[in-house]
Amino acid sequence: MIATMITALASVLIAVLAYALNQRGEIRRSKRQAHLDRINSQLRDLYGPLLILVEANERTWDAFRERHLTPIEERRGAAGLTEEQSRLWRRWVLTVLAPTARQMRDVVLANGDLFIEDEIPQLILDFCAHVSSYEVTIVEWEAGEDGAVLVRHPGAGLARYIRDAYRSLKSAQAEVLRAQA
């Protein structure tokens, strides 16, 4: 009788322990899956689109600058852009650079909750302000005025930030996937 009770108690204890361990494992798997889902969303909805758009804009800007602009030192020393360079600049802004920048801003507006940081990075906020200030400049150009951009582009740091964040997320994604295997 005592042996039967010990066997029954051991069976119950083993069942409870197995259940607790299974629950613990399930909670870990659930947390890893939630983490992976967030990373996938960050890559798919924010950093992936931003990377593609920033790379396109960087390459377009580099091509425009190399083909149509004199070195910056010469432009700063002289009166700025020539009339022809200004005409070309406006055309490139209106047809290529501004539309891509608007797309980037729209991605940020739609997915601002997906940034890696707790707050939206200052570079991103500066970029969005730059895009908004260009909206006024474009309207001035369309009215035949000489409009100037009030908020400067944040520069190469923006592309660097997006590239680094994308790489970091891809690395984290690979790590989570390895842990699930």
C-alpha positions in Angstrom: 0.0 0.0 0.0 2.8 2.5 0.9 4.6 1.4 -2.3 1.5 2.1 -4.3 1.1 5.6 -2.7 4.8 6.4 -3.3 4.4 5.3 -7.0 1.2 7.4 -7.4 2.8 10.4 -5.7 5.9 10.0 -7.9 3.7 9.8 -11.0 1.9 13.0 -10.0 5.2 14.7 -9.2 6.7 13.7 -12.5 3.5 14.9 -14.3 3.6 18.3 -12.6 7.3 18.7 -13.2 6.9 17.7 -16.9 4.0 20.2 -17.2 6.1 23.0 -15.5 9.1 22.3 -17.7 6.9 22.2 -20.8 5.2 25.5 -19.9 8.6 27.1 -19.3 9.9 25.9 -22.7 6.7 27.1 -24.3 7.0 30.6 -22.8 10.6 30.8 -24.0 9.6 29.7 -27.5 6.7 32.2 -27.4 9.1 35.1 -26.4 11.6 34.1 -29.1 8.8 34.0 -31.7 7.5 37.4 -30.6 11.1 38.8 -30.7 11.6 37.3 -34.2 8.2 38.7 -35.3 9.2 42.2 -34.2 12.6 42.0 -35.9 10.9 40.8 -39.1 8.5 43.7 -39.0 11.3 46.2 -38.4 13.1 44.8 -41.4 10.1 44.4 -43.7 8.2 47.6 -42.8 10.8 50.2 -41.8 14.5 49.5 -42.2 14.3 47.4 -45.4 12.3 50.0 -47.3 14.4 52.9 -45.9 17.6 51.1 -46.9 16.4 50.6 -50.5 15.2 54.2 -50.8 18.2 55.8 -49.1 20.6 53.7 -51.3 18.7 54.8 -54.4 18.8 58.4 -53.3 22.5 58.2 -52.4 23.4 56.7 -55.8 21.3 59.2 -57.7 22.8 62.1 -55.7 26.3 60.9 -56.4 25.6 60.5 -60.1 24.1 64.0 -60.3 26.9 65.5 -58.4 29.6 63.9 -60.4 28.0 64.7 -63.7 26.6 68.2 -63.2 28.2 69.9 -60.2 31.7 71.4 -59.7 33.4 70.4 -56.5 31.8 71.9 -53.4 34.9 74.0 -52.6 34.5 75.7 -56.0 30.8 76.2 -55.5 31.3 77.7 -52.0 34.1 80.0 -53.3 32.1 81.3 -56.2 28.5 82.5 -56.3 27.1 79.0 -55.9 25.4 77.1 -58.7 25.4 78.4 -62.2 22.1 79.0 -63.9 22.4 75.7 -65.8 23.3 73.8 -62.6 20.3 75.4 -60.8 18.0 74.4 -63.6 19.3 70.8 -63.6 19.2 70.7 -59.8 15.5 71.7 -59.7 14.7 69.1 -62.3 16.5 66.3 -60.4 14.9 67.3 -57.1 11.4 67.5 -58.6 11.6 64.2 -60.5 13.9 61.9 -58.5 15.2 63.2 -55.1 12.0 64.7 -53.6 9.7 61.9 -54.5 12.1 59.3 -53.0 12.5 61.5 -49.9 8.7 61.7 -49.5 8.5 57.9 -49.7 11.1 57.7 -47.0 9.2 60.1 -44.8 6.0 58.2 -45.4 7.7 55.0 -44.3 8.8 56.7 -41.1 5.4 58.1 -40.4 3.7 54.8 -41.0 6.2 52.7 -39.0 7.7 55.0 -36.4 7.0 52.5 -33.6 9.5 50.1 -35.2 12.7 52.0 -34.5 15.3 50.1 -32.6 15.8 53.0 -30.2 13.3 54.0 -27.5 12.8 57.3 -29.3 12.9 58.3 -32.9 16.6 59.1 -33.8 17.4 62.8 -34.2 18.8 62.1 -37.7 15.4 60.8 -38.8 13.6 63.8 -37.3 16.0 66.1 -39.1 15.4 64.3 -42.3 11.7 64.5 -42.0 12.0 68.3 -41.3 14.2 68.6 -44.4 11.6 66.9 -46.5 8.9 69.1 -45.2 11.0 72.2 -45.8 11.5 71.1 -49.4 7.8 71.1 -49.9 7.7 74.8 -49.5 10.8 75.3 -51.7 9.1 73.3 -54.4 6.0 75.4 -54.2 8.2 78.5 -54.5 10.0 77.1 -57.5 6.6 76.3 -59.2 5.6 80.0 -58.5 8.8 81.1 -60.3 10.6 82.1 -57.1 14.1 81.2 -56.0 13.0 79.2 -52.9 15.7 78.0 -50.6 15.6 74.9 -48.3 15.4 76.0 -44.7 16.3 72.7 -43.1 19.5 71.0 -44.4 19.7 67.3 -45.2 21.3 65.4 -42.3 24.0 64.2 -44.6 25.9 60.9 -44.8 25.0 60.0 -41.2 21.5 59.2 -42.3 22.5 56.5 -44.8 25.1 55.2 -42.3 22.5 54.9 -39.6 20.0 53.1 -41.8 22.7 50.7 -43.1 24.0 49.9 -39.6 20.5 49.4 -38.2 19.6 47.1 -41.0 22.8 45.0 -40.6 22.2 44.9 -36.8 18.7 43.6 -37.3 19.7 41.1 -39.9 22.3 39.8 -37.4 19.7 39.6 -34.6 17.3 37.8 -36.9 19.9 35.2 -37.8 20.8 34.7 -34.1 17.1 34.1 -33.2 16.7 31.7 -36.1 19.8 29.8 -35.0 18.4 29.5 -31.5 15.1 28.1 -32.8 16.8 25.5 -34.9 
